[in-house]
Amino acid sequence: MVRSKGMSRGFTLVELLVVIAIIGILVGLLLPAVQAAREAARRMSCSNNFKQIGLAMHNYHSAYKELPRQNGGTGLGILDGCTQWWEGSTTTNNEELSAFVGMMPFLEQQGLWDNIVQPGTRTLGGAALPRAAGTLGHWTSMGPNPRLDRNGEESRLFIPWSTEVATLRCPSDPGQGAPAGGRTNYAVCLGDSYNQVWDNGMKNGDLTPGDAWRAKFFNASDRGFFSRKKSTKFRDILDGLSNTVAGGEIITDLGDRDKRSALAAVTQSWVVENNPMYCVQQGWIDQESPSFWCDVSSTGCTPPTRYMDGAAGRGMNWAWGAFTMTAMHTIRPPNSEMCEAHWYDNVGLCPPSSRHQGGVHILMGDGAVTFITDSIDAGTQTEPCIGSHSEPPRSPDEPWRVGKKSPYGVWGALGSSRGKETIEESFN
């Protein structure tokens, strides 16, 4: 039979394979662009969350004439037999609440705030009320101590402390669920300095007023936008709101020994603040995978003296005012390691960190959000923090002069609230 000249010819197998190959190449070229676009959208959403937090911070100050307190709340849990702030309590929070708790009404979380102020009897999963709260027959106003260790699983039973707040989560961070309570990807800035006295803040372990020695050391290092167990106001920011960091982005722990979210701790006091490079110089970071802490299977490095992650990891509890949970410093550059003294409720270096490429979002005191790169000038990283107890002091006034310029370059100057540094670079 003779074919009609008008009939079209089909693809040959070779032609079909060529077309499929071309389509595959185009898809391969497009996928990175699609992924980059998705990350750009997540990064924009993260920035918007931080702007909401900045607005909440300003509205709080407008309403109460001070900033929300980091490590604030009710006193010791006497009914639980507490004599020190670090002990677990189911009837009071031992002044362990983060600044984010007070911001809840200003973050469109009035329902959650009502459950904190008037918590009633409800528990997570319908479990029985624990210990002294069970004796009373209800939770007390402002809830139990939010820490997840001293109380075992008791703090998790308080529903607000186990609730994730969408505004406090960056969509680029994949961390979800246990062993965390309610996670956070944002932290308040405590400045460019700290010292061992900061474990109790201005107070003693039993939350009574501290003595003159404690106040002297604390004041020398109290250089941040926020303080600890002490109220701060906009008038305290002598360097200007637009020149001072109010908060930074952080990642949450995934249980993967990431040096930014898992904690290496030393067994001595006054060590890390005298040399911020201490944990690095100990050889605790895996040189084959420099984003992670060394473990027993690594070669050419030593596992940290103390290592803590999981519920003790970074950003695992938005309601708790501990350094590792909801605070950051401008000492080590962004995305550097976490290095503390003794334990994760103690004091140490907690730089900001993020899942974004090359840097972190930073909230300035005026509410502006900017992106700071990991390569920002951070001065001399082996210099002691101002107010540290270096032995012997290199000059008579070394620990005491509050108005010193930051030793940590532009990065430290941004965190200092009254160092009188001049910042010539624009970050917006």
N, C-alpha and C positions, 0 to 999 in steps of 0.2 A: 504493500500500500504506500502511496506517495504522500509525504507530509505536506501540509499546506504551508506556504511561505509565511502566512500571517501568524502562525503559532510561535509563542515565546519559548526560549530554551531555559531550563532550570539550572540552579547552581551545581557546579561540579563539587566533589568532595574536597578538593584542594581549595577551591574558592571559599567554601563554607568554613574550613579550618582557618583560613586567613582572616575572615571576618570575625570569627570567635576570638582569635588571637588579638586582633585590634581592639575589640570590645574589652578584653581582659586587661590590656595595657591601659586603656582609658580609665577603667575602674580603678586600677592600681594607682594611677596618677591622681585620681579624684579623691580617693579615700583619705589620704593625709590632709587634703584641704578640708574635707568634711569634718574630720576629727579636730583640726585646728579651729574651725568655725564653732564646733560644739564647745571646745575649751574656752574660746573667746566669750561665748555666751555665758558659760558657767562663771568665768572670771568677772564678767559684768554683774552677774547676779550676786556674787560674793561681795563686790564693791558696794552694791546697793544695800545689802544687809548691813554693812559697816556704817553706811550713811544713816540708816535708821537707828543704829545704836548711838551714833553721835548726836542725832536729834533727840533721842530719849535722854541722853546725858544732859543736854542743855535744858530740856524741859524739866528734868528733875531739879537742876540747879535753880531754875526760875521759880519752881514751886517751894523749895526748901532752903534756898540760899546757901547751899553747899552741895558738893558732889556726893553721890552714893558711896558709902564707906566700904572699903575692902577689908574683910574681917570685921564685920559688925554683927549686930544681933543681940540676943538675950544672953544672960550670964551663965554661970556654971549650973550643971544639972544636979542640984543638991539631992533631989529625990532619988537619983541614980547613984549617989555616993561619989560624985565627981569632985576632985580637989584641984585638978589642973585642966587647962583648956584642951589638951590633946586627948583627953579621955572621952569615950563615947557616952552620949546621953540621948535618951528618948523623949525627955521633957523640955529640954532647952537646947540651943545650938552652940553654946560655949563661945559665942562671938566668932564663929567660923564661916559666916555667910559671905559670899562674894558680892561685889558691887552690882552684879547683874540681877540679884534678887530684888533689890530696891527699884530697878528699872522696869520691872515687869509691867506695871500699869501704863508706862510710857512706851512700851513696845507692843501695844494692842493685845496685852495678855491679862486683861482684867479678871477673867474667869480663873486663870491660874493663880493670880495674886489673891483673889478671894479665898481660894483653897489653902493658901499659905497662912493668911491672917486668921481665917476661921476654918480650920482644917477638919473638925468633926471627928468621926470614927472610921472613915473608910481607909482601907489598906489595899496595897497591890495584891491582886489575886484573892482578895477576901480573907487573908490570913488574920490570925488573932493579933491584937495590939501587943507589942513587946514590953517587957519589964515594967518600969514605973509608969509608962503611958498606959499600959494595961491595967495597972492598979487604979489610976485616975479614971479610966474608962473612956479616954479620948486623947487625941493629940493636943498639945498646947499651941498657942498662937506663935507663929514664926517657925514652927516645926522643930524636929530633932537635929542633932549635930549631923550635917550632911555627909561627913566622911564615911567611906564604905568599909574601912578596915576595923576600927575599934568596936564598932557595933555589929560586926559580922554582916549579916544580911538585913539588919533591922532598919537601917536608913533607907534601903530600897523599898521597904513597905510603905514609906511615906510617899504617896503618889506624886506630888509636885517634884520631888528630888529625882524621880525616875522618868520624868516627862521631858522629851526632847522638844525644844523650842525652835521652830523653823528659822527664825531670824538669827539664831546663834549658830547655824550650820552653813558651812560653805559647800555648795553642790559638787565641788571638785574633790572633796574628801570622802572616801568610800567607807569610813568606819561606821559601823552600826551595832547597836545592841550590846549585850553582856560581853565582857565583865564590867562595862561602863554603867553609870547611871544615865543621866541626861547629858550627852556630850556637848561640847562647845568648840568652835573654831575661832573664837575671838578671846582676847585677854586684855586686861588693863595694864597700863605702863607704870612701873614703879621707879623708872628713871635709870640713871647711869651708875648707880652705886647701891650697895647694901653691906651689911656686916652680920656677924653671928648674933648680935643683940636682936636682930629683926625676927628671930624665931618667936619672940613674945611681943614684938612691937614695943610700944611705950610702956607696956605693963609687965607685971611679973607673971609667972606661970599660973597663979591662982586668980589672975585678972585684977588684982589690986594695983594701984598706981605704982609705977616703977621708981627706983631711987635716982639720985642725981647722976650717978655713974652711968646707968642705963640711958637716961635722957641725953647725956652728953654724946655718947656714941651714936644713938639713934638719930639725933638731930644732924650730926655731921654727914650721915648717909641719906638723910631724908630729902632727896633732890628730885623726886618724880612728880608727875601730874597727879597720881594717886599715892596714898600712903597706906600704912597697915595699922588697923585698930585706931585710926585717927581720922577725923573729918578734914577735908581740904576744900578750899573755895577757889573760884577763878582769880580772886585777888592775890592768892599765893603764887600764881604763875608769873613771876616777875619778868621772865624772858618773853612773854607774850603768848597768847593762845595759838596763834598761827605758826609759832616757832617751836612748839613743844609737842612731843608725841603723847597722845592720850591712850592709845591702845594699839595692839598689833594682832595680826592673824597667826593662828597656830594650827598644827595638824593634830589629829587624835591618834592614839596608839593602835596599831594593827597586830601587835604581837610578833613583829618581824625584826626586832633588835635595831630598828632605825634609831640612830644617835640623836635625832631631833625629838623623838616621842618616848623613847625608853630612857631611863635615868641611870647614870653612873654616879655613885656616891662615895665619898671618902670617909674615913673614920676619925678624922681630926677636925677641930674647929679652927676658924681663922686661916684656913689654907687656901681655899679656892678664891676668896675675895682678895687675898694677897697676891695671887697669880692666876688670872682667868684662864691661862693656858694649861693649868695643872693636869686636867684629865687627858689632854692631848699629849703632853710631855711624858705621861706615864706609859704611853704605848698601848692604850686601851682600845684604840680604833683599828679596825681591820684594814690593813693597807691594801689588800686585794679587793676589798669592797668598802671604800672609805666613807660610804654613807651609813655604815653599820658598826655597832660595837663588836669587839672581838668575842668569840666564844671558844669552848674547849677544842673545837675541831679546826680552828683557824691556826695558821702558821705565821711566825714572825711578829706576833703581838701577844698581849696578856689580857685575859678577861678582867673587867673592872672588879675592884675590891668588893663593892656592893652593886648589885644590878637589880633594878625594879621596873616592871612593866605591868601590863594587864590593868587592873583597877587602879594601880598606882601610876599608870602612864599619863602622858600629856593629854589635857583637855577631856578627861573622862568624867567630869562632874562639874556642870556649870554653876551649881549652887555653892560650891566650896571655895573659900578664899585662899587655899594653899598656892604657893608659888607655881608648882607644876600644873595646877588645874586651870587657873584663871589669871595668871600674872605673866609679865614679860619685862625684859630689861634691854637697854641699849648699850650693852657692854661688848659681848661677842657679836659678830655680824649676823644678819639674818641667815637662817638655816644652818646655824652652827649647833654643836652638841649641847645637851643638857648635863650639867655637872653640879652636884649639890653636896652638902655636908651631912653626914650621918644617915638621914632618912628623908623620905619624900615629903614629909610635912615640915621639914626644916627649911634652911635657906640655901640659895645657890644661884647659879647662872641658868636662866630660862629665856633664851633668845626667841624671837618670833620665827615662824616657819610656815610653809604653805606647800600645796600640791601644784601650784602654778610654776611655770618655767622661769627660773632666774631671779626670783625675789618674792616679796610679800606685800600685802596691802597693809598700810599704816593709817590709823586715824589720828589726825591732828586735833589740837585742842579747840580749834574754831569750827570743827565738824567736817573739815575737808578730808577726803580720802585720797591717798596717793600710793603709788607703787614704788617701793624701794628695792633696788637690786642688791644681790649678795655681795657685790664688789664695792659697796659704799666705803668710803674712808673711815676706818675704825681705829685710827691712832696706834698707840703702842699697846699691844694686847697682853704684855707681861707686867704692865704697871698695876700696882695695887689700887683697889677701889678707894675713892675718897671716903675717909671715915673708917678704913680698915685698921686692924691692930697689927701693923707690921712691926717686927722685932729686929733690931731696935728702930724707933722712929728715925727717919732720915733727916728730919728737921723738927724743931720744937713744936711747930703747929701742924704737923702733917695730918694727924687724924681729925683735927677739929675745925679747920676753916671751911665753913659751909659754902662760901662764895667762890671756891676754886673753879677754874675752867676744867672741863672734862678731859681726862687723859686719852679718851677713846675717839678722837677726831670728830668729824662731822656727825657721825652716828651717835656718839656720846653726847655731843652738844644738843642734838635734837631731843634727847631724852631728859636733859637737865632743865629744870624749871626755873633756876635762878643762878646759872653759872656765868651770866653776862657775856656769853659767846656771841659773836657776830656770824651769822650764816648767810653767805653770799649766793649760794646755789638755790635754784628754784626747783621744787620737786612736784609741782602741779602742772 
